[in-house]
Amino acid sequence: MFSEPILPQAANLLQIHHCRAPFCLLQAYQLIPVPSGPLSGHFSRSSSYSESLAELAAHQQTSRPTPPILSSSGSSESQRSSAGMFPHLSSAGATSNPRASFDINMVETPKQVLRADYTDTSLPTESQGRLTELVAYVQEMPSLYEVHREIIQILHQGFVDHIYPSSNPNAHRDPRTYELLSELRQARENFDKLFAVGEEQWLDWLQDESILAQTAEERVNIVDKCRRAVEEECGSARLWITYGDWVLHCYKWALEPATDLEGENGEAERLVGREVFDWKLVLDTWEEAVQSTKHDLAQSHEVWDKYMTVRFGDVGQKLSSADAAAALELFQARLHVPHAMWEETFQAFSTFISANFPTKYENIMSTTLKDSASAKELLGERDVYESALRQAQAGGDQTSEYSTFDQYILFERNEEEQAKKRRNAKGKRNTKVLQDLELDMVAALYCRSELRFPSVVAIWEAHLDYLVEKSKSGILPLLARATKHCPWSGSLWKQYLLASEIAEDEFDETEKIKHKATRTGLLDAAGVEQALVIYDAWCGYLLRRTKRADSTEEDADVAEMGIRSSIEAVHSLASKQGLGPDFDASFSLQRKYVEYLKSQGRFDNARAQFDDAVADFGKHHKFWLRFYEFELQKGVQMAFIQQGGNERLPTLWSAPFAVGVLKQGLQYPDLDKPEPLVEALLNHCEDFEDADELQNALSLVRKVQTKINEKKREEALQVESVVRDSQKAEEQVASRTEEVANGLHIGKRKREDDLQEPDSKKRNTNAVEMQESVEGSAPQQEQLKRDREHASILVQNLPDSVSETKIRQFFSSCGLVKHVKYLEDEHTAVVEFEDADAASFALSRDGREFEGSEISVVLNTGSTLYVTNYPAAADEAFIRNLLRPYGEIINVRFPSLQKNKRRRFCYVEFKLPSEAQAATELDNKEIDGLQIVAKISNPTVRHARTEKKDDGRKVFVGQLPFKATADDVEKLFAKYGKLENIRVPKDANARNRIRGVAFLTFESSEQAQAALAMNDQEFKGRKITVQRTEESGRTTKDPLRVSKSPSVQVAGETSVNSSDLSSIEDRQQRTVAICDVPDTVNESRIRAMAEKTGPVRKVLLKTNHQGALIEFETVADAGRAMIELDGHEIDPGRHIRVTTEKEMLQQKAEHKQEQFAKRPAPTRPTNTSAQGPVRRPMQPGARKGGHLGQRSAFLMQTEQKKGTDADVQTANGKKTNEDFRNLIKKG
């Protein structure tokens, strides 16, 4: 449903390429993007609105020093998410000459400006300087959203500190004495004129004003602000509660006697309050709140519960007969609506009935339960989506939340269609259908998603499409809210104008919408494309008004003036952005003007518009086709106007001016596509013109076709030359590669090389050793292998909409391109070659023109980080979250585990070397008890993969108390010598406890030997075990020790007794087999994934079969895991499957093919007849459950032995009927 990925949190709305702020300041305001992925669902509008805020060019003017960025600790995360979700805008039209506020067309800058100097105020010194700089910036660039917000946050925090000074916690100062109160109010007013305030900031604003209000008029003003807030943030339960509470507070205030502090006017103010804030207003407000939020499954109960308390007090007590009857009706109506706290509402209803209708309790309860059963059923159907939303919001996972809303709305719309079909089905109009019709769940969901993602254009457009499709009311209020939250979207403004026209609003009302779109300058700042959309819609509206039956001469004058001023405004904006006059290839505004002139009979003026536009649009074939169509229409209309009867026919038959337009277009230099004009000219002359004109046309077409053929031959020769140069370059690169390979190794191992290594010895799971870094010294004679770091280049300033294929073709002449990583939003790509020499050769492309843009090419060395010794269960998401604060991550690569399942390191590729260097700050930092290693990858120095020798210095400690800490263990063993390293693994299921083991490394082997004295000693109530470890990392084990869960064996010649058979069968039922597991996933990750379902006893990784066996503690957990793990996304784009062990073992090891590697031709068997049937040994039977009719393979072992001779006899021949009968008898 969402066409755009969950949009980045670029809260710096419209600080785009039209402002003068230094790049580092604006970049600092960008928040971390929401993780994204293509989502399929209901919000399926144009993807053009999913583009990010345009990056500011690094060459932007920096007229003033950048103020340091302060952490906004005063604002909550919810404040960030509610108002800081502004999408990026297209960078089309970016210019190196950004505009200040006074340059923006019709900018409605605030009349009142904030004071410039805050040095002598009560704010902290740091905030004084920061606020002074921010105010200076916002005066020059009023479109900087985050700057406005930070100004308000600083002033608001000063307001709070003034009332409750930190120096005196018990003090409570008069809020009206805050010296910057006027600045705070003015900053909010300025912000409100430009942007949507947002739910969180409305709550702060209303709270501050409620503290300041003293008179009845001030209280009424707050009521007005509450009304605006609930209209802008439709369906917000929190704002409705604030609104209702404030009205109730004002009602109580008016009834109370005036205090001495209020002075002489106190009682008069309260008399006014009693007239304004009566009980009816209180009830009306709360009833409207309930009605507006009743379909919000998650939060509507908060509003309803407060309403019931306000109206009736404690409903569990005896009420008057009138109140009891009203409460009964409200309860029953409420229980018909699904909501999150339905069970609690039903329990409160039960208490209410017991207190007020005790004699009718059973009858009322049973009837109500029966009537509301469908609501409970509807709630159950939606619980999975509500749970997913709660989980995503609690974890701050906005991508998941966005996707859940997407799927939730799709589900609700499908349910709505099903309810409609049930209603229309004959004889099936039941209670549930009628209830379904009363619930407007879809609209409520749209409102909830708009509250969470207010600046996602696709959500607003999808909501609009839904209302239009269902012919429902509320389109204009919806578009008013949408354009307030997304003022940069020309599409939404266009829809707003169109809806106003359809609603037949007065001209003044529609004109106000147009002025709202253009007066703030935010639409201009979004780029000329967005401005063009709204001006085109406005001109279309003016043109249609002139064609109405009741149109007047004044309408025509207004239309001409409006269209011409729109053309001038757009051209002025385009020129300020550095665009040419042909920025609008569709000639849209000029076409509107031409249509207007035609409708007024001013054909010569209309023709002049085309003649004047030839210089700007002549290279576009579509322009000439529109010019041709105009001449055809003009000829027809002129014939009907000037002539009549038979004299009109020859004029209609021929259109010489139209032919002349096509000829002029074909002779125009640099015409982009002459073929459509050629076709139009020949068709026209053959259908309408005489023989002479047709002959002249054919002659012209031959000349044009000759030029086209010559151009195609030149292009073919250029392509052939490029191919030749590419082949020659490849040969040169291959030659240089061979020379380098013979002299110096600078590469890194390919994954295929890893497959040839022998598997290392198994290690104790409690003593997992970190794999040695591959960054060391290596013999120079080693064969040249893959070197991503030195064989990659960073290409910047790429043109829009360029494909990876074109990038690869452009650099193919430099050498074999192995991989291209294109960052479309950044206009940047990382190109990896086969070797380092090709990358060096590609530097010659720096500064060259590519698809109309001058690109920058630099080596991408130093941008890859080598990371190891992180937690064993860490996945790509863990690594990205860990390193995201340091810069933009392009790729994370994990090694293959096919020949060594204990490898634990990865390579993280950043966009810039400076970002990778900054990430080395994590080196030696402790994470989950491990000292992480994070170093710049340097493949030119490496050594063989060896394991550290401990020289007898390592000690294993077992049976530790689970509450012990690393410090406790260190204090216990410090008396035996200096400890170089202590590792105390945490329990994966309970982070506040350890696993009961520890690994110690002493400075010398003598100290480790002395520590063995602690063996069998009591420590915190438990006898611990202390053992030396071998060089391989194992502790000495008892040869008779039996595994808690022995590995599954394939059925063979060994006999199995009944007790062993029962144990094996039980273990099989507790074991789940999964396949399609990437060879970069280790056992720890699989265990962590499986333990979300239930306790796991054992995990057996089968990398050579892309699978794993997971043994759970109980059969029930295994059953749940089969459902939950099937289709689980274990890596981005990689989903695992639950299968049988037999099927999993039939899979082959994962083999990765390079992106552009040459693949060998498939080989065919030379002698198929020599290949006999493949006979495989019998595998253990599948688990019980889900395989009815299948006997266990263990029960068939004896029969297999007995049938060996028979199998041998029939192995080379066909089965007979007698064989099948014997087989059935055995079964």
DATAFEN-V607437 format. One record per run of one state. SS is the DSSP state (@ for helix, = for strand, . for the rest). FROM is the first residue (numbers start at 1). TO is the last residue. Records with the same first field share a line. If there is no record, write none. Layout:
SS->FROM-TO + FROM-TO
This chain:
.->1-22 + 30-46 + 51-76 + 84-100 + 104-124 + 141-144 + 164-174 + 178-180 + 195-198 + 213-215 + 233-236 + 256-259 + 263-265 + 277-278 + 294-299 + 313-320 + 336-341 + 357-357 + 372-372 + 396-397 + 425-430 + 439-440 + 453-456 + 470-474 + 486-489 + 503-506 + 520-521 + 526-527 + 547-552 + 577-587 + 600-602 + 618-620 + 643-646 + 654-655 + 667-674 + 689-690 + 744-747 + 749-750 + 756-764 + 768-785 + 787-791 + 797-803 + 815-816 + 827-827 + 834-835 + 846-848 + 851-852 + 855-855 + 860-863 + 869-875 + 887-888 + 895-904 + 911-912 + 923-925 + 928-929 + 932-932 + 937-953 + 959-965 + 977-978 + 984-985 + 987-993 + 995-997 + 1003-1004 + 1015-1017 + 1020-1021 + 1024-1024 + 1030-1034 + 1036-1057 + 1070-1070 + 1076-1082 + 1091-1095 + 1106-1106 + 1113-1114 + 1125-1128 + 1132-1133 + 1136-1136 + 1140-1140 + 1146-1167 + 1171-1192 + 1203-1203 + 1211-1216 + 1227-1227
@->23-29 + 47-50 + 77-83 + 101-103 + 125-140 + 145-163 + 175-177 + 181-194 + 199-212 + 216-232 + 237-255 + 260-262 + 266-276 + 279-293 + 300-312 + 321-335 + 342-356 + 358-371 + 373-395 + 398-424 + 431-438 + 441-452 + 457-469 + 475-485 + 490-502 + 507-519 + 522-525 + 528-546 + 553-576 + 588-599 + 603-617 + 621-642 + 647-653 + 656-666 + 675-688 + 691-743 + 751-755 + 765-767 + 804-814 + 824-826 + 836-845 + 876-886 + 913-922 + 966-976 + 1005-1014 + 1058-1069 + 1083-1090 + 1103-1105 + 1115-1124 + 1141-1145 + 1168-1170 + 1193-1202 + 1204-1210 + 1217-1226
=->748-748 + 786-786 + 792-796 + 817-823 + 828-833 + 849-850 + 853-854 + 856-859 + 864-868 + 889-894 + 905-910 + 926-927 + 930-931 + 933-936 + 954-958 + 979-983 + 986-986 + 994-994 + 998-1002 + 1018-1019 + 1022-1023 + 1025-1029 + 1035-1035 + 1071-1075 + 1096-1102 + 1107-1112 + 1129-1131 + 1134-1135 + 1137-1139
